[in-house]
Amino acid sequence: MTKSADLKQHLSKALPRPRTSRKHTMQERAKGQQPKGSVKLSVSLFPPDLERLDKIKAFMATLGIRAVGDSLALRLALRRTAIDADMLTIYTAMRSEDGRGGTGAKQ
């Protein structure tokens, strides 16, 4: 075996294996199972959302917690949110801000 091939083989065993594929985790979620570890998501955020994330990060910094990125700030917001009927009011306001208007409900 050449040095290059030997190195590639050694690295393939040394590097961590990739986590579960996104397709697999989506299938787990569809079945009501919780995926292990984190799941990468792609989200579209508008200027008011980004401002809110920045405010969360700034607030956490005032508490001495400076290592708060967008992902952690978003997770904090999700866990802080009350899931109730008031969400419809917020949802309608967001759609209006985003230029889409209406509730988006199926007729």
HUSULMO-V241896 format. One record per run of one state. SS is the DSSP state (alpha for helix, beta for strand, coil for the rest). FROM is the first residue (numbers start at 0). LEN is the number of residues. Records with the same first field share a line. If there is no record, write none. Layout:
BEGIN
SS: FROM-LEN  FROM-LEN
END
This chain:
BEGIN
coil: 0-2  14-7  30-16  62-7  80-5  97-10
alpha: 2-12  21-9  46-16  69-11  85-12
END
